[in-house]
Amino acid sequence: MFPGRTLTDLGFSPREAVRGRQPWSVAQTIPAAAPAASPAPAPAEDGDPLRRSFLFQEPVGGPGGRIGEPEAAAVEEAVRRIRVLDDRHGADSIYPHTAQPLNAAYALLDAGARRRSIADRLYAGAGELAISVGWLAHDSGRLADARAHYAEALATARVTGDPALEAHAFCNAAFLARDAGRPREAVRAAQAAQRAAGRLASPRLLSLIALREAGGWAWLTDRSGCERALLRAQALFSRGPSDADPEWMTFYGEAELEGLEAQCWSALGDWGRAVEHARRAVALQNPHFTRNIALFTTELASDLLADGAPDAAAVAAGRALELMDQVKSARIRQMLDETARVLLPHGRNAVVADFLARYEPTKKGAAARQPK
């Protein structure tokens, strides 16, 4: 996707420092099917790695069309690159350029690999890529697209009997169902993820899945169900990391635990607890995860406002607004827009007025980026 360029060359911290435990050296494009349609026009290059396109310029496979180690590694590297870009910038500018890498990955599956180990890596890589693209669709407000991508990943997991991929797909599907207003489906998807993850040895994965279940119960206003799932999530998290933890969930640390718990208390209307946990989420977040800092800061603003502190809410919303220069996420922007709307009646407060004055000029550009 970025031929000859490493993540460090593109201005990012080494991936092993923030999104995994092992360094990776592959820096090549995913081979695309040939002949292929011309890729969608890419954003102009302006020095920002987010604005570079996902380009595919090579035929499928190596000499004679063989599918081997380079192709499997390229699919895996595509997943990592997309995740790093998303961590920093959010999904809006990335998602439109992900159809071709995903199609190319599944074209490699159709082309076939002679070695079983390579085929297994291709299936796992294509499934993880489908989940990553699904998450970008979710974060950019394209919920139907996200559901389709997660279904594709789940089908890939079932075909190959891959419990790790299945757990990941159901975990993301639970989060999507909650945000789409289907909380009971969120609970069921999280429980399915738990069954798949039970075959793995990762307490942290089970902890994250328990938080997905807690979110479903919270949106159902089932406080006892939510509290049971939260206690389970905390107990599993306290067991610490494991060598079996999937690479994709290295974002899941104490900050994420606090942020997801804050969301549960917010859904239950317990604003004091929501504020407490949202503050911790912002304070504990790794600076690499700019998108999540923007998310938790926006949620903190909303919780403060609901808790009767409009001036403190405006301060938090102002911090989130500054981060939105770097983060392009329709999901977060919609949250910030709603907070600004609810702050309007408090416009006589000097702190609120200052935020609204800074917020107003940003509305037009944000509206233009909303998914059609």
C-alpha positions as a Markdown table, in Angstrom:
| # | Residue | x | y | z |
|---|---|---|---|---|
| 1 | Met | 0.0 | 0.0 | 0.0 |
| 2 | Phe | 2.9 | 2.3 | 0.7 |
| 3 | Pro | 5.7 | 0.6 | -1.4 |
| 4 | Gly | 9.1 | 0.7 | 0.2 |
| 5 | Arg | 7.9 | 2.7 | 3.2 |
| 6 | Thr | 7.8 | 1.6 | 6.8 |
| 7 | Leu | 5.3 | 2.9 | 9.4 |
| 8 | Thr | 8.2 | 4.8 | 11.0 |
| 9 | Asp | 9.0 | 6.4 | 7.6 |
| 10 | Leu | 5.3 | 7.6 | 7.5 |
| 11 | Gly | 5.7 | 9.3 | 10.9 |
| 12 | Phe | 4.2 | 6.7 | 13.2 |
| 13 | Ser | 5.6 | 5.1 | 16.3 |
| 14 | Pro | 6.9 | 1.6 | 15.7 |
| 15 | Arg | 3.9 | -0.7 | 15.7 |
| 16 | Glu | 5.4 | -3.1 | 18.2 |
| 17 | Ala | 5.3 | -0.2 | 20.7 |
| 18 | Val | 1.6 | 0.4 | 20.5 |
| 19 | Arg | -0.3 | -2.3 | 18.6 |
| 20 | Gly | 1.5 | -5.5 | 19.2 |
| 21 | Arg | 4.5 | -7.2 | 20.8 |
| 22 | Gln | 6.6 | -8.1 | 17.8 |
| 23 | Pro | 8.2 | -5.9 | 15.1 |
| 24 | Trp | 7.2 | -6.5 | 11.5 |
| 25 | Ser | 9.3 | -5.7 | 8.5 |
| 26 | Val | 7.0 | -6.4 | 5.6 |
| 27 | Ala | 6.4 | -3.2 | 3.6 |
| 28 | Gln | 4.7 | -4.1 | 0.3 |
| 29 | Thr | 1.4 | -3.8 | -1.4 |
| 30 | Ile | -1.3 | -6.5 | -1.4 |
| 31 | Pro | -1.2 | -8.0 | -4.9 |
| 32 | Ala | -4.4 | -7.3 | -6.7 |
| 33 | Ala | -6.3 | -9.4 | -9.2 |
| 34 | Ala | -5.3 | -8.7 | -12.8 |
| 35 | Pro | -6.9 | -7.3 | -14.8 |
| 36 | Ala | -8.6 | -5.0 | -12.3 |
| 37 | Ala | -10.7 | -1.9 | -12.5 |
| 38 | Ser | -8.9 | 1.4 | -11.9 |
| 39 | Pro | -8.8 | 2.3 | -8.3 |
| 40 | Ala | -10.9 | 5.2 | -7.0 |
| 41 | Pro | -9.1 | 8.5 | -7.2 |
| 42 | Ala | -7.0 | 9.0 | -4.1 |
| 43 | Pro | -6.8 | 12.1 | -2.1 |
| 44 | Ala | -3.9 | 14.4 | -3.1 |
| 45 | Glu | -0.7 | 13.8 | -1.3 |
| 46 | Asp | 0.1 | 16.6 | 1.1 |
| 47 | Gly | 2.6 | 15.1 | 3.5 |
| 48 | Asp | -0.2 | 13.6 | 5.8 |
| 49 | Pro | 0.0 | 9.8 | 5.6 |
| 50 | Leu | -3.8 | 9.7 | 6.1 |
| 51 | Arg | -4.2 | 11.3 | 2.7 |
| 52 | Arg | -2.2 | 8.6 | 0.8 |
| 53 | Ser | -4.3 | 6.1 | -1.1 |
| 54 | Phe | -4.3 | 2.3 | -0.9 |
| 55 | Leu | -2.8 | 1.4 | -4.3 |
| 56 | Phe | -2.3 | -2.1 | -5.8 |
| 57 | Gln | -0.1 | -2.4 | -8.8 |
| 58 | Glu | 1.1 | -6.0 | -8.9 |
| 59 | Pro | -0.5 | -9.2 | -10.4 |
| 60 | Val | -1.8 | -11.9 | -8.1 |
| 61 | Gly | 0.9 | -14.2 | -6.7 |
| 62 | Gly | 4.6 | -14.6 | -7.5 |
| 63 | Pro | 6.2 | -16.1 | -10.6 |
| 64 | Gly | 3.7 | -18.3 | -12.4 |
| 65 | Gly | 0.8 | -17.0 | -10.2 |
| 66 | Arg | 2.0 | -18.9 | -7.1 |
| 67 | Ile | 0.6 | -17.7 | -3.8 |
| 68 | Gly | 3.1 | -17.8 | -1.0 |
| 69 | Glu | 4.7 | -16.1 | 1.9 |
| 70 | Pro | 4.9 | -12.6 | 0.4 |
| 71 | Glu | 1.2 | -12.5 | -0.4 |
| 72 | Ala | 0.2 | -13.7 | 3.1 |
| 73 | Ala | 2.5 | -11.2 | 4.7 |
| 74 | Ala | 1.2 | -8.4 | 2.6 |
| 75 | Val | -2.4 | -9.1 | 3.7 |
| 76 | Glu | -1.3 | -9.1 | 7.3 |
| 77 | Glu | 0.6 | -5.9 | 6.8 |
| 78 | Ala | -2.4 | -4.2 | 5.2 |
| 79 | Val | -4.4 | -4.9 | 8.4 |
| 80 | Arg | -1.7 | -3.4 | 10.6 |
| 81 | Arg | -1.4 | -0.3 | 8.4 |
| 82 | Ile | -5.2 | 0.3 | 8.4 |
| 83 | Arg | -5.3 | -0.1 | 12.2 |
| 84 | Val | -2.5 | 2.4 | 12.8 |
| 85 | Leu | -4.1 | 5.0 | 10.6 |
| 86 | Asp | -7.4 | 4.5 | 12.3 |
| 87 | Asp | -5.8 | 4.8 | 15.8 |
| 88 | Arg | -4.5 | 8.2 | 14.9 |
| 89 | His | -7.0 | 9.7 | 12.5 |
| 90 | Gly | -10.4 | 7.9 | 12.7 |
| 91 | Ala | -12.2 | 6.3 | 9.8 |
| 92 | Asp | -13.8 | 8.9 | 7.6 |
| 93 | Ser | -10.9 | 9.5 | 5.3 |
| 94 | Ile | -9.7 | 5.9 | 5.3 |
| 95 | Tyr | -12.8 | 3.9 | 4.6 |
| 96 | Pro | -13.4 | 5.0 | 1.0 |
| 97 | His | -10.0 | 3.5 | 0.0 |
| 98 | Thr | -10.4 | 0.0 | 1.6 |
| 99 | Ala | -12.7 | -1.8 | -0.9 |
| 100 | Gln | -9.7 | -2.6 | -3.2 |
| 101 | Pro | -7.4 | -4.1 | -0.5 |
| 102 | Leu | -10.3 | -6.2 | 0.8 |
| 103 | Asn | -11.3 | -7.4 | -2.7 |
| 104 | Ala | -7.6 | -8.2 | -3.4 |
| 105 | Ala | -7.3 | -10.3 | -0.2 |
| 106 | Tyr | -10.3 | -12.4 | -1.1 |
| 107 | Ala | -9.0 | -12.7 | -4.7 |
| 108 | Leu | -5.9 | -14.3 | -3.2 |
| 109 | Leu | -8.1 | -16.8 | -1.4 |
| 110 | Asp | -9.8 | -17.7 | -4.7 |
| 111 | Ala | -6.5 | -18.0 | -6.5 |
| 112 | Gly | -5.4 | -20.6 | -3.9 |
| 113 | Ala | -2.2 | -21.4 | -2.1 |
| 114 | Arg | -0.5 | -24.8 | -2.3 |
| 115 | Arg | 0.7 | -24.9 | 1.3 |
| 116 | Arg | -1.9 | -25.3 | 4.0 |
| 117 | Ser | 0.0 | -23.0 | 6.4 |
| 118 | Ile | -0.1 | -20.2 | 3.8 |
| 119 | Ala | -3.8 | -20.8 | 3.0 |
| 120 | Asp | -4.6 | -20.6 | 6.8 |
| 121 | Arg | -2.7 | -17.3 | 7.1 |
| 122 | Leu | -4.6 | -15.9 | 4.0 |
| 123 | Tyr | -8.0 | -16.8 | 5.4 |
| 124 | Ala | -7.1 | -15.4 | 8.8 |
| 125 | Gly | -5.7 | -12.2 | 7.3 |
| 126 | Ala | -8.6 | -11.7 | 4.9 |
| 127 | Gly | -11.0 | -12.2 | 7.8 |
| 128 | Glu | -9.2 | -9.7 | 10.0 |
| 129 | Leu | -9.1 | -7.3 | 7.1 |
| 130 | Ala | -12.9 | -7.6 | 6.7 |
| 131 | Ile | -13.2 | -6.8 | 10.4 |
| 132 | Ser | -10.9 | -3.8 | 10.1 |
| 133 | Val | -12.9 | -2.5 | 7.1 |
| 134 | Gly | -16.1 | -3.2 | 9.0 |
| 135 | Trp | -14.9 | -1.1 | 12.0 |
| 136 | Leu | -14.0 | 1.8 | 9.6 |
| 137 | Ala | -17.5 | 1.6 | 8.3 |
| 138 | His | -18.9 | 1.6 | 11.8 |
| 139 | Asp | -16.8 | 4.6 | 12.9 |
| 140 | Ser | -17.7 | 6.6 | 9.8 |
| 141 | Gly | -21.4 | 6.0 | 10.3 |
| 142 | Arg | -22.0 | 3.4 | 7.7 |
| 143 | Leu | -23.6 | 0.8 | 9.9 |
| 144 | Ala | -25.2 | -1.4 | 7.2 |
| 145 | Asp | -21.8 | -1.7 | 5.5 |
| 146 | Ala | -20.2 | -2.6 | 8.8 |
| 147 | Arg | -22.7 | -5.4 | 9.4 |
| 148 | Ala | -22.0 | -6.8 | 5.9 |
| 149 | His | -18.2 | -6.8 | 6.5 |
| 150 | Tyr | -18.6 | -8.5 | 9.9 |
| 151 | Ala | -20.8 | -11.2 | 8.4 |
| 152 | Glu | -18.1 | -11.8 | 5.7 |
| 153 | Ala | -15.5 | -12.2 | 8.4 |
| 154 | Leu | -17.7 | -14.5 | 10.4 |
| 155 | Ala | -18.3 | -16.7 | 7.4 |
| 156 | Thr | -14.6 | -16.8 | 6.8 |
| 157 | Ala | -14.0 | -17.9 | 10.4 |
| 158 | Arg | -16.7 | -20.6 | 10.2 |
| 159 | Val | -15.3 | -22.0 | 6.9 |
| 160 | Thr | -11.8 | -22.4 | 8.4 |
| 161 | Gly | -12.8 | -23.2 | 12.0 |
| 162 | Asp | -10.9 | -20.3 | 13.4 |
| 163 | Pro | -12.1 | -19.5 | 16.9 |
| 164 | Ala | -9.9 | -16.4 | 17.3 |
| 165 | Leu | -11.4 | -14.8 | 14.1 |
| 166 | Glu | -14.9 | -15.9 | 15.1 |
| 167 | Ala | -14.5 | -14.3 | 18.6 |
| 168 | His | -13.2 | -11.1 | 17.0 |
| 169 | Ala | -16.1 | -10.9 | 14.5 |
| 170 | Phe | -18.8 | -11.5 | 17.1 |
| 171 | Cys | -17.1 | -9.0 | 19.5 |
| 172 | Asn | -17.3 | -6.3 | 16.9 |
| 173 | Ala | -20.8 | -7.3 | 15.9 |
| 174 | Ala | -21.9 | -6.8 | 19.5 |
| 175 | Phe | -20.5 | -3.3 | 19.6 |
| 176 | Leu | -22.2 | -2.5 | 16.2 |
| 177 | Ala | -25.5 | -3.9 | 17.4 |
| 178 | Arg | -25.5 | -1.7 | 20.5 |
| 179 | Asp | -24.8 | 1.4 | 18.4 |
| 180 | Ala | -27.4 | 0.4 | 15.9 |
| 181 | Gly | -30.1 | 0.3 | 18.6 |
| 182 | Arg | -30.3 | -3.5 | 18.9 |
| 183 | Pro | -29.1 | -4.1 | 22.4 |
| 184 | Arg | -30.5 | -7.6 | 22.8 |
| 185 | Glu | -28.6 | -8.6 | 19.7 |
| 186 | Ala | -25.5 | -7.0 | 21.2 |
| 187 | Val | -25.9 | -9.3 | 24.3 |
| 188 | Arg | -26.4 | -12.4 | 22.2 |
| 189 | Ala | -23.4 | -11.6 | 19.9 |
| 190 | Ala | -21.2 | -11.0 | 22.9 |
| 191 | Gln | -22.2 | -14.3 | 24.4 |
| 192 | Ala | -21.4 | -16.0 | 21.1 |
| 193 | Ala | -18.0 | -14.3 | 21.2 |
| 194 | Gln | -17.5 | -15.7 | 24.7 |
| 195 | Arg | -18.1 | -19.2 | 23.5 |
| 196 | Ala | -15.6 | -18.8 | 20.7 |
| 197 | Ala | -13.0 | -17.1 | 22.9 |
| 198 | Gly | -13.4 | -19.9 | 25.5 |
| 199 | Arg | -11.2 | -22.0 | 23.3 |
| 200 | Leu | -8.4 | -19.5 | 23.6 |
| 201 | Ala | -6.3 | -18.7 | 26.6 |
| 202 | Ser | -6.7 | -14.9 | 26.7 |
| 203 | Pro | -8.4 | -13.4 | 29.8 |
| 204 | Arg | -8.0 | -9.9 | 28.3 |
| 205 | Leu | -10.1 | -11.0 | 25.3 |
| 206 | Leu | -12.8 | -12.4 | 27.5 |
| 207 | Ser | -12.7 | -9.2 | 29.5 |
| 208 | Leu | -13.3 | -7.0 | 26.5 |
| 209 | Ile | -16.1 | -9.3 | 25.3 |
| 210 | Ala | -17.7 | -9.1 | 28.8 |
| 211 | Leu | -17.7 | -5.3 | 28.4 |
| 212 | Arg | -19.5 | -5.7 | 25.1 |
| 213 | Glu | -22.1 | -7.8 | 26.9 |
| 214 | Ala | -22.3 | -5.2 | 29.7 |
| 215 | Gly | -23.0 | -2.5 | 27.1 |
| 216 | Gly | -25.9 | -4.5 | 25.7 |
| 217 | Trp | -27.4 | -4.9 | 29.2 |
| 218 | Ala | -26.9 | -1.2 | 29.9 |
| 219 | Trp | -28.7 | -0.2 | 26.7 |
| 220 | Leu | -31.5 | -2.6 | 27.8 |
| 221 | Thr | -31.6 | -0.7 | 31.1 |
| 222 | Asp | -30.9 | -4.0 | 32.9 |
| 223 | Arg | -28.7 | -2.7 | 35.7 |
| 224 | Ser | -28.1 | -6.0 | 37.4 |
| 225 | Gly | -27.1 | -7.8 | 34.1 |
| 226 | Cys | -24.8 | -4.9 | 33.3 |
| 227 | Glu | -23.2 | -5.0 | 36.8 |
| 228 | Arg | -22.6 | -8.7 | 36.6 |
| 229 | Ala | -20.9 | -8.4 | 33.2 |
| 230 | Leu | -18.8 | -5.4 | 34.5 |
| 231 | Leu | -17.6 | -7.4 | 37.5 |
| 232 | Arg | -16.6 | -10.3 | 35.2 |
| 233 | Ala | -14.8 | -7.9 | 32.9 |
| 234 | Gln | -12.8 | -6.4 | 35.7 |
| 235 | Ala | -11.9 | -9.7 | 37.2 |
| 236 | Leu | -10.7 | -11.1 | 33.9 |
| 237 | Phe | -8.7 | -7.9 | 33.2 |
| 238 | Ser | -7.0 | -8.1 | 36.5 |
| 239 | Arg | -5.5 | -11.5 | 35.5 |
| 240 | Gly | -3.2 | -9.5 | 33.2 |
| 241 | Pro | -1.9 | -9.9 | 29.6 |
| 242 | Ser | -1.2 | -13.3 | 28.0 |
| 243 | Asp | 0.9 | -14.5 | 25.1 |
| 244 | Ala | -2.4 | -15.7 | 23.6 |
| 245 | Asp | -3.8 | -12.1 | 23.5 |
| 246 | Pro | -4.7 | -11.3 | 19.8 |
| 247 | Glu | -2.6 | -8.7 | 18.2 |
| 248 | Trp | -5.7 | -6.6 | 17.2 |
| 249 | Met | -6.7 | -6.0 | 20.8 |
| 250 | Thr | -3.5 | -4.3 | 22.1 |
| 251 | Phe | -5.5 | -1.1 | 22.3 |
| 252 | Tyr | -7.4 | -2.7 | 25.2 |
| 253 | Gly | -5.8 | -1.4 | 28.4 |
| 254 | Glu | -7.0 | 0.3 | 31.5 |
| 255 | Ala | -8.1 | 3.4 | 29.6 |
| 256 | Glu | -10.4 | 1.4 | 27.4 |
| 257 | Leu | -11.8 | -0.6 | 30.3 |
| 258 | Glu | -12.6 | 2.7 | 32.1 |
| 259 | Gly | -14.1 | 4.2 | 28.9 |
| 260 | Leu | -16.4 | 1.3 | 28.1 |
| 261 | Glu | -17.5 | 1.2 | 31.8 |
| 262 | Ala | -18.3 | 4.9 | 31.6 |
| 263 | Gln | -20.5 | 4.3 | 28.5 |
| 264 | Cys | -22.5 | 1.7 | 30.6 |
| 265 | Trp | -23.1 | 4.1 | 33.5 |
| 266 | Ser | -24.1 | 6.8 | 31.0 |
| 267 | Ala | -26.6 | 4.5 | 29.4 |
| 268 | Leu | -28.0 | 3.7 | 32.8 |
| 269 | Gly | -28.3 | 7.4 | 33.7 |
| 270 | Asp | -25.8 | 7.2 | 36.5 |
| 271 | Trp | -24.0 | 10.4 | 35.5 |
| 272 | Gly | -21.7 | 10.6 | 38.5 |
| 273 | Arg | -20.1 | 7.2 | 37.9 |
| 274 | Ala | -20.0 | 7.9 | 34.1 |
| 275 | Val | -18.0 | 11.1 | 34.7 |
| 276 | Glu | -15.7 | 9.4 | 37.1 |
| 277 | His | -14.8 | 6.6 | 34.7 |
| 278 | Ala | -14.7 | 8.9 | 31.6 |
| 279 | Arg | -12.2 | 11.1 | 33.4 |
| 280 | Arg | -10.0 | 8.1 | 34.1 |
| 281 | Ala | -10.3 | 6.9 | 30.5 |
| 282 | Val | -9.0 | 10.3 | 29.2 |
| 283 | Ala | -6.2 | 10.5 | 31.8 |
| 284 | Leu | -5.0 | 6.9 | 31.2 |
| 285 | Gln | -5.1 | 6.8 | 27.4 |
| 286 | Asn | -1.9 | 6.2 | 25.4 |
| 287 | Pro | -1.2 | 9.3 | 23.4 |
| 288 | His | -0.9 | 7.2 | 20.2 |
| 289 | Phe | -4.6 | 6.5 | 20.3 |
| 290 | Thr | -5.7 | 10.0 | 19.3 |
| 291 | Arg | -9.1 | 8.8 | 18.1 |
| 292 | Asn | -9.9 | 7.2 | 21.4 |
| 293 | Ile | -8.8 | 10.3 | 23.3 |
| 294 | Ala | -11.2 | 12.3 | 21.2 |
| 295 | Leu | -13.9 | 9.8 | 21.8 |
| 296 | Phe | -13.6 | 9.6 | 25.6 |
| 297 | Thr | -13.2 | 13.4 | 25.9 |
| 298 | Thr | -16.4 | 13.9 | 23.9 |
| 299 | Glu | -18.2 | 11.3 | 26.1 |
| 300 | Leu | -16.8 | 13.1 | 29.2 |
| 301 | Ala | -18.3 | 16.4 | 28.0 |
| 302 | Ser | -21.7 | 14.7 | 27.5 |
| 303 | Asp | -21.6 | 13.1 | 30.9 |
| 304 | Leu | -20.6 | 16.3 | 32.6 |
| 305 | Leu | -23.5 | 18.1 | 30.9 |
| 306 | Ala | -26.0 | 15.5 | 32.0 |
| 307 | Asp | -24.5 | 15.7 | 35.5 |
| 308 | Gly | -25.3 | 19.4 | 35.7 |
| 309 | Ala | -21.9 | 20.9 | 35.0 |
| 310 | Pro | -22.2 | 22.9 | 31.7 |
| 311 | Asp | -19.1 | 24.9 | 32.2 |
| 312 | Ala | -16.9 | 21.8 | 32.8 |
| 313 | Ala | -18.7 | 20.1 | 29.9 |
| 314 | Ala | -17.8 | 23.0 | 27.6 |
| 315 | Val | -14.1 | 22.8 | 28.6 |
| 316 | Ala | -14.1 | 19.1 | 27.8 |
| 317 | Ala | -15.9 | 19.7 | 24.5 |
| 318 | Gly | -13.4 | 22.3 | 23.6 |
| 319 | Arg | -10.6 | 19.8 | 24.1 |
| 320 | Ala | -12.4 | 17.3 | 21.9 |
| 321 | Leu | -13.0 | 20.0 | 19.2 |
| 322 | Glu | -9.3 | 20.6 | 19.0 |
| 323 | Leu | -8.6 | 16.9 | 18.5 |
| 324 | Met | -11.1 | 16.8 | 15.7 |
| 325 | Asp | -8.6 | 18.6 | 13.5 |
| 326 | Gln | -6.7 | 15.3 | 13.5 |
| 327 | Val | -9.5 | 12.8 | 13.9 |
| 328 | Lys | -12.1 | 12.3 | 11.2 |
| 329 | Ser | -14.9 | 10.2 | 12.7 |
| 330 | Ala | -18.5 | 10.7 | 11.9 |
| 331 | Arg | -19.4 | 8.8 | 15.1 |
| 332 | Ile | -17.5 | 11.1 | 17.4 |
| 333 | Arg | -18.5 | 14.2 | 15.5 |
| 334 | Gln | -22.2 | 13.3 | 15.9 |
| 335 | Met | -21.6 | 13.0 | 19.7 |
| 336 | Leu | -19.9 | 16.4 | 19.8 |
| 337 | Asp | -22.6 | 18.0 | 17.7 |
| 338 | Glu | -25.2 | 16.7 | 20.2 |
| 339 | Thr | -23.3 | 18.0 | 23.1 |
| 340 | Ala | -23.1 | 21.4 | 21.4 |
| 341 | Arg | -26.8 | 21.4 | 20.8 |
| 342 | Val | -27.6 | 20.7 | 24.4 |
| 343 | Leu | -25.1 | 23.4 | 25.5 |
| 344 | Leu | -26.9 | 26.1 | 23.5 |
| 345 | Pro | -29.4 | 27.0 | 26.3 |
| 346 | His | -26.4 | 27.7 | 28.5 |
| 347 | Gly | -24.9 | 30.2 | 26.1 |
| 348 | Arg | -24.9 | 33.0 | 28.7 |
| 349 | Asn | -22.2 | 31.1 | 30.6 |
| 350 | Ala | -18.9 | 32.6 | 29.4 |
| 351 | Val | -17.1 | 29.2 | 29.2 |
| 352 | Val | -20.0 | 27.7 | 27.2 |
| 353 | Ala | -20.1 | 30.8 | 24.9 |
| 354 | Asp | -16.4 | 30.5 | 24.2 |
| 355 | Phe | -16.8 | 26.9 | 23.2 |
| 356 | Leu | -19.8 | 27.6 | 21.0 |
| 357 | Ala | -18.0 | 30.4 | 19.2 |
| 358 | Arg | -15.2 | 28.0 | 18.3 |
| 359 | Tyr | -17.5 | 25.2 | 17.5 |
| 360 | Glu | -19.8 | 27.1 | 15.1 |
| 361 | Pro | -17.3 | 27.6 | 12.2 |
| 362 | Thr | -16.5 | 23.9 | 12.2 |
| 363 | Lys | -20.1 | 22.7 | 11.5 |
| 364 | Lys | -20.1 | 23.2 | 7.7 |
| 365 | Gly | -17.0 | 21.2 | 7.0 |
| 366 | Ala | -18.2 | 18.4 | 9.3 |
| 367 | Ala | -21.5 | 18.2 | 7.6 |
| 368 | Ala | -19.9 | 17.9 | 4.2 |
| 369 | Arg | -18.0 | 14.8 | 5.5 |
| 370 | Gln | -21.1 | 12.9 | 6.8 |
| 371 | Pro | -21.8 | 9.6 | 5.0 |
| 372 | Lys | -24.4 | 9.8 | 2.3 |
